[in-house]
Amino acid sequence: MADLPSPPNGNLRRTPLWEASRAAGGRLVPFAGWEMAVQFGGLVQEHQAVRQHCGVFDISHMGVLTLQGDGVKDALQALVPTDLFRIGPAEACYSVLLNEAGGILDDLIVYDRGRRPWLEAPGDATSADTDELVLVINAACAEADTAWIRSQLKPQGFRISDRKGDGVLLALQGPEAAARLEALCGESLAGLPRFGHRDLEIDGQTVFTGRTGYTGEDGFELLLPREAGLALWQHLLAAGVTPCGLGARDTLRLEAAMHLYGNDMDATTTPLEASLGWLVHLEMPADFIGRGALEAQTAAGVPKRLVGLKLQGRAIARHGYPVLLNGEPVGEITSGTWSPTLGEAIALAYVPAAAAKLGSELAVEIRGKAEPAVVVKRPFYRRP
């Protein structure tokens, strides 16, 4: 398992599924200020269940915000480098929040909900409709992200509210996920594309559903109230869906070369350096925070890039290990693990741009020994 961020000091928070996770055999560990299950039956078993069948993750530690107001997409556009007008109602996109230097404050998913009733208070609505976006943000950054977005949008009259509250957010992932969810909601999901979203009805409860995930497999993220979420978790486990913890989530996302905030990117790295240049749409006329820095970096060229590495032996590269070129340190590992799917050691690392070409031969210093590694195409795994 790749190294996970350490939690802040103080009391750990618990999701609504904490007791149910413990009852299901979950081994609980600190993570981003929360006490979460790192594994249930075993990391490899859970990993393979998602790759071959279906697994469910409790991701209720994530933040979920609702942004409302006429023109709220234009307002959010000023905070992200991705053209939000490439998506429309019922669609979503991945993006990043930036500082003025182009550094990444967090990554997030933006869901366009189209025109929805204006919320005067949680559970209340007036007859007037307005533009609505839903954002899913990282647990460790949730408070800072929320404060930052509010500071930028609230003075303009937009409403920013916590959509999740004490609710449950589940990730149902794997090649059998769609069939499992169709059996629960009684409707076909064939017309729901990747990064599409809609409200489904499960046992009389409205469930906000996005065809998104963090595993590289087909899957869905489901937001629903506390009691309904607990009932759905229990139903899925009783039906044979494998409960999965942070360990499998980490090996799955790394095989798919998905970034972990705080490891593979942070406020000191730009999306161009983090190999997320596809999120930066400098061709759009809109201004956004960090645009000047990214324009300058595009013109000058990036000094370093995040690359995928495969190690030639069985040694596992871990976060912070030095990357060597001709015996000299030139970069460092950000995430590394043994891939259960590929049977190889894989890693992400920052290296000088000149050494970032596919096929470049490097090494990783592991316990005082230089272990050969080669730069390879990402993702390491792509589902059939």
HUGIJO-V928901 format. One record per pair of residues at least 6 apart in sequence whose ideal C-beta (glycine too) atoms are under 6 Angstrom apart, sorted by sequence separation. I is the first residue (numbers start at 1). GAP is how many residues later the second one is. D is the distance in whole Angstrom. If there is no record, write none. Layout:
i=I gap=GAP d=D
i=I gap=GAP d=D
This chain:
i=49 gap=6 d=5
i=87 gap=6 d=5
i=99 gap=6 d=6
i=119 gap=6 d=6
i=120 gap=6 d=6
i=213 gap=6 d=4
i=237 gap=6 d=6
i=259 gap=6 d=5
i=28 gap=7 d=5
i=77 gap=7 d=5
i=153 gap=7 d=6
i=182 gap=7 d=6
i=199 gap=7 d=5
i=200 gap=7 d=5
i=322 gap=7 d=4
i=323 gap=7 d=6
i=338 gap=7 d=5
i=339 gap=7 d=5
i=363 gap=7 d=4
i=364 gap=7 d=5
i=96 gap=8 d=5
i=97 gap=8 d=4
i=117 gap=8 d=4
i=118 gap=8 d=5
i=137 gap=8 d=5
i=271 gap=8 d=5
i=323 gap=8 d=4
i=28 gap=9 d=6
i=29 gap=9 d=5
i=46 gap=9 d=6
i=97 gap=9 d=5
i=200 gap=9 d=5
i=211 gap=9 d=6
i=212 gap=9 d=5
i=265 gap=9 d=4
i=271 gap=9 d=5
i=323 gap=9 d=6
i=363 gap=9 d=6
i=364 gap=9 d=5
i=118 gap=10 d=5
i=150 gap=10 d=5
i=322 gap=10 d=6
i=363 gap=10 d=6
i=26 gap=11 d=3
i=27 gap=11 d=5
i=73 gap=11 d=5
i=96 gap=11 d=5
i=149 gap=11 d=6
i=178 gap=11 d=5
i=198 gap=11 d=6
i=209 gap=11 d=6
i=210 gap=11 d=5
i=336 gap=11 d=4
i=362 gap=11 d=5
i=27 gap=12 d=6
i=117 gap=12 d=6
i=118 gap=12 d=5
i=320 gap=12 d=6
i=321 gap=12 d=4
i=82 gap=13 d=4
i=197 gap=13 d=4
i=209 gap=13 d=6
i=335 gap=13 d=5
i=361 gap=13 d=6
i=26 gap=14 d=5
i=115 gap=14 d=4
i=280 gap=14 d=6
i=319 gap=14 d=6
i=333 gap=14 d=5
i=334 gap=14 d=5
i=25 gap=15 d=5
i=80 gap=15 d=4
i=94 gap=15 d=6
i=95 gap=15 d=6
i=185 gap=15 d=4
i=196 gap=15 d=5
i=207 gap=15 d=5
i=208 gap=15 d=4
i=360 gap=15 d=4
i=21 gap=16 d=4
i=24 gap=16 d=6
i=116 gap=16 d=4
i=317 gap=16 d=5
i=333 gap=16 d=5
i=92 gap=17 d=6
i=93 gap=17 d=6
i=185 gap=17 d=5
i=194 gap=17 d=5
i=207 gap=17 d=5
i=358 gap=17 d=6
i=12 gap=18 d=6
i=79 gap=18 d=6
i=184 gap=18 d=5
i=318 gap=18 d=5
i=331 gap=18 d=5
i=92 gap=19 d=4
i=113 gap=19 d=4
i=192 gap=19 d=5
i=205 gap=19 d=6
i=317 gap=19 d=4
i=331 gap=19 d=5
i=13 gap=20 d=6
i=316 gap=20 d=6
i=331 gap=20 d=4
i=13 gap=21 d=5
i=14 gap=21 d=5
i=91 gap=21 d=6
i=113 gap=21 d=6
i=330 gap=21 d=6
i=12 gap=22 d=6
i=316 gap=22 d=5
i=330 gap=22 d=5
i=7 gap=23 d=4
i=12 gap=23 d=4
i=89 gap=23 d=5
i=110 gap=23 d=6
i=111 gap=23 d=4
i=205 gap=23 d=4
i=7 gap=25 d=6
i=8 gap=25 d=5
i=87 gap=25 d=5
i=89 gap=25 d=3
i=110 gap=25 d=6
i=272 gap=25 d=5
i=7 gap=26 d=5
i=323 gap=26 d=5
i=4 gap=27 d=6
i=5 gap=27 d=6
i=34 gap=27 d=4
i=108 gap=27 d=5
i=109 gap=27 d=5
i=323 gap=28 d=6
i=108 gap=29 d=5
i=273 gap=29 d=5
i=316 gap=29 d=5
i=272 gap=30 d=5
i=275 gap=30 d=6
i=317 gap=30 d=4
i=325 gap=30 d=6
i=106 gap=31 d=6
i=273 gap=31 d=6
i=275 gap=31 d=5
i=106 gap=32 d=5
i=274 gap=32 d=5
i=310 gap=34 d=6
i=311 gap=34 d=4
i=346 gap=34 d=5
i=106 gap=35 d=4
i=310 gap=36 d=6
i=215 gap=37 d=4
i=325 gap=37 d=6
i=309 gap=38 d=5
i=106 gap=39 d=5
i=181 gap=39 d=6
i=214 gap=39 d=5
i=323 gap=39 d=6
i=324 gap=39 d=4
i=173 gap=40 d=5
i=216 gap=40 d=3
i=309 gap=40 d=6
i=341 gap=40 d=5
i=17 gap=41 d=4
i=177 gap=41 d=6
i=323 gap=41 d=6
i=324 gap=41 d=6
i=171 gap=42 d=6
i=173 gap=42 d=5
i=177 gap=42 d=5
i=306 gap=42 d=6
i=15 gap=43 d=6
i=174 gap=43 d=5
i=177 gap=43 d=6
i=321 gap=43 d=5
i=322 gap=43 d=4
i=173 gap=44 d=5
i=214 gap=44 d=6
i=306 gap=44 d=6
i=307 gap=44 d=6
i=15 gap=45 d=4
i=15 gap=46 d=6
i=173 gap=46 d=3
i=304 gap=46 d=5
i=324 gap=46 d=6
i=172 gap=47 d=6
i=317 gap=47 d=5
i=172 gap=48 d=5
i=304 gap=48 d=6
i=305 gap=48 d=5
i=307 gap=49 d=5
i=171 gap=50 d=5
i=257 gap=51 d=6
i=302 gap=51 d=6
i=305 gap=51 d=4
i=315 gap=51 d=5
i=170 gap=52 d=5
i=169 gap=54 d=5
i=168 gap=56 d=6
i=263 gap=56 d=6
i=315 gap=56 d=5
i=167 gap=58 d=5
i=313 gap=58 d=6
i=72 gap=59 d=5
i=167 gap=59 d=6
i=70 gap=60 d=5
i=166 gap=60 d=5
i=311 gap=60 d=6
i=312 gap=60 d=4
i=69 gap=61 d=6
i=70 gap=61 d=6
i=72 gap=61 d=6
i=168 gap=61 d=2
i=68 gap=62 d=5
i=311 gap=62 d=5
i=68 gap=64 d=5
i=309 gap=64 d=4
i=310 gap=64 d=6
i=67 gap=66 d=4
i=310 gap=66 d=5
i=66 gap=68 d=6
i=307 gap=68 d=5
i=308 gap=68 d=5
i=65 gap=70 d=5
i=264 gap=70 d=4
i=308 gap=70 d=4
i=263 gap=71 d=5
i=264 gap=71 d=6
i=64 gap=72 d=6
i=263 gap=72 d=5
i=62 gap=74 d=6
i=63 gap=74 d=4
i=260 gap=75 d=6
i=62 gap=77 d=5
i=61 gap=78 d=4
i=75 gap=78 d=5
i=63 gap=79 d=3
i=75 gap=81 d=6
i=254 gap=81 d=5
i=75 gap=83 d=6
i=254 gap=83 d=5
i=255 gap=84 d=5
i=264 gap=84 d=5
i=72 gap=86 d=5
i=111 gap=86 d=5
i=251 gap=86 d=5
i=255 gap=86 d=6
i=69 gap=89 d=4
i=69 gap=90 d=6
i=68 gap=91 d=4
i=67 gap=93 d=6
i=66 gap=95 d=5
i=66 gap=97 d=4
i=64 gap=99 d=4
i=64 gap=100 d=4
i=92 gap=103 d=5
i=109 gap=103 d=6
i=92 gap=105 d=6
i=90 gap=106 d=6
i=32 gap=107 d=4
i=62 gap=107 d=6
i=32 gap=108 d=4
i=60 gap=108 d=5
i=60 gap=109 d=5
i=59 gap=110 d=5
i=59 gap=112 d=5
i=56 gap=114 d=6
i=57 gap=114 d=4
i=56 gap=116 d=5
i=55 gap=118 d=6
i=55 gap=119 d=6
i=54 gap=120 d=4
i=53 gap=121 d=5
i=257 gap=121 d=4
i=54 gap=122 d=4
i=257 gap=122 d=4
i=50 gap=123 d=5
i=53 gap=123 d=5
i=54 gap=123 d=5
i=138 gap=123 d=5
i=256 gap=123 d=5
i=50 gap=124 d=5
i=255 gap=125 d=5
i=54 gap=126 d=6
i=255 gap=126 d=4
i=5 gap=135 d=6
i=16 gap=152 d=5
i=107 gap=154 d=6
i=106 gap=155 d=6
i=104 gap=161 d=5
i=105 gap=162 d=6
i=103 gap=164 d=4
i=50 gap=165 d=5
i=103 gap=165 d=6
i=216 gap=165 d=6
i=217 gap=166 d=6
i=50 gap=167 d=6
i=216 gap=167 d=6
i=99 gap=168 d=6
i=102 gap=168 d=4
i=96 gap=175 d=6
i=56 gap=180 d=5
i=95 gap=184 d=6
i=56 gap=185 d=5
i=54 gap=187 d=5
i=55 gap=187 d=4
i=56 gap=187 d=6
i=57 gap=187 d=5
i=102 gap=188 d=4
i=55 gap=189 d=4
i=100 gap=190 d=6
i=98 gap=191 d=5
i=102 gap=191 d=4
i=57 gap=192 d=6
i=98 gap=192 d=3
i=101 gap=192 d=5
i=102 gap=192 d=5
i=49 gap=193 d=4
i=46 gap=196 d=6
i=82 gap=197 d=5
i=46 gap=198 d=4
i=83 gap=198 d=4
i=81 gap=199 d=4
i=82 gap=199 d=6
i=47 gap=201 d=4
i=83 gap=201 d=5
i=46 gap=202 d=4
i=50 gap=202 d=6
i=40 gap=203 d=5
i=43 gap=204 d=4
i=47 gap=204 d=5
i=40 gap=205 d=6
i=43 gap=205 d=5
i=47 gap=205 d=6
i=39 gap=206 d=4
i=38 gap=207 d=5
i=81 gap=207 d=6
i=37 gap=208 d=4
i=38 gap=208 d=5
i=39 gap=208 d=5
i=38 gap=209 d=5
i=77 gap=209 d=5
i=16 gap=210 d=5
i=36 gap=210 d=6
i=78 gap=210 d=5
i=79 gap=210 d=6
i=20 gap=213 d=6
i=31 gap=215 d=6
i=17 gap=216 d=6
i=24 gap=219 d=5
i=1 gap=246 d=5
i=2 gap=248 d=5
i=1 gap=249 d=5
i=2 gap=252 d=6
i=5 gap=257 d=5
i=51 gap=290 d=6
i=47 gap=293 d=5
i=44 gap=296 d=5
i=3 gap=315 d=6
i=3 gap=316 d=4
i=2 gap=333 d=4
i=2 gap=334 d=6
i=2 gap=335 d=5
i=1 gap=336 d=6
